[in-house]
Amino acid sequence: MQKAAVQNRTAIALTVNGERRSMHARSLRELLAELELEGDFFAIAVNRHVVTRARWNEASLNDGDSVEIVTPRQGG
């Protein structure tokens, strides 16, 4: 979906990585785009349930959902 079309939607309240945010996205893929996160190298959970990458386009987000986006880190 085009970014302009997403921005024209009514915003919903999501908690993203512990921060309450007003977002227009309705799928995880749209959320990643709205947050300007590129690539597929993330683990994502919605309301404490991990969502597989194959379902990022179809997994719907609803007002009040909690989303955790984790990126791998290297180091020691």
C-alpha positions in Angstrom: 0.0 0.0 0.0 1.3 3.5 -0.8 2.5 5.6 2.0 0.1 8.4 1.2 -2.9 6.1 1.5 -1.7 4.8 4.9 -1.2 8.4 6.1 -4.9 9.2 5.2 -6.2 6.6 7.7 -7.4 7.5 11.2 -4.5 6.9 13.6 -4.6 4.1 16.2 -2.8 4.0 19.5 0.0 1.4 19.5 2.7 0.7 22.1 5.9 0.1 20.1 8.8 -1.2 22.1 7.3 0.2 25.2 6.5 3.7 23.8 2.9 4.7 23.2 2.6 6.0 19.7 -0.2 7.2 17.3 0.2 5.3 14.1 -1.6 4.9 10.8 -0.4 1.4 9.9 -2.8 -1.6 10.0 -0.2 -4.3 9.2 3.2 -5.1 10.5 4.7 -4.4 7.1 3.0 -1.0 7.0 4.2 -0.3 10.6 7.8 -1.0 9.6 7.5 1.4 6.7 5.9 4.1 8.9 8.7 3.7 11.4 11.2 3.8 8.4 12.7 0.4 9.3 14.0 -1.3 6.2 14.6 -5.0 5.6 13.3 -8.3 7.0 15.9 -8.9 9.7 13.6 -8.4 12.7 11.7 -10.5 15.1 8.2 -9.0 15.8 5.7 -9.9 18.5 2.2 -8.5 18.8 0.6 -8.7 22.2 3.3 -11.1 23.2 2.7 -13.5 20.3 5.5 -13.8 17.7 4.4 -13.2 14.1 6.3 -15.0 11.4 7.8 -12.9 8.6 5.4 -14.7 6.2 2.5 -13.1 8.0 3.7 -9.5 8.3 1.5 -8.3 5.4 -1.6 -10.0 6.7 -1.3 -9.6 10.5 -3.6 -6.8 11.4 -2.9 -4.2 14.0 -5.7 -2.9 16.2 -6.0 0.1 18.5 -4.3 -0.7 21.8 -2.0 -3.4 20.5 1.5 -3.8 21.9 4.2 -4.4 19.4 7.8 -5.4 20.1 10.4 -5.2 17.3 13.7 -6.7 18.0 16.8 -6.4 15.9 19.9 -8.7 16.3 23.0 -7.1 17.8 26.5 -8.2 17.5 29.1 -7.8 20.2 30.3 -9.3 23.3 
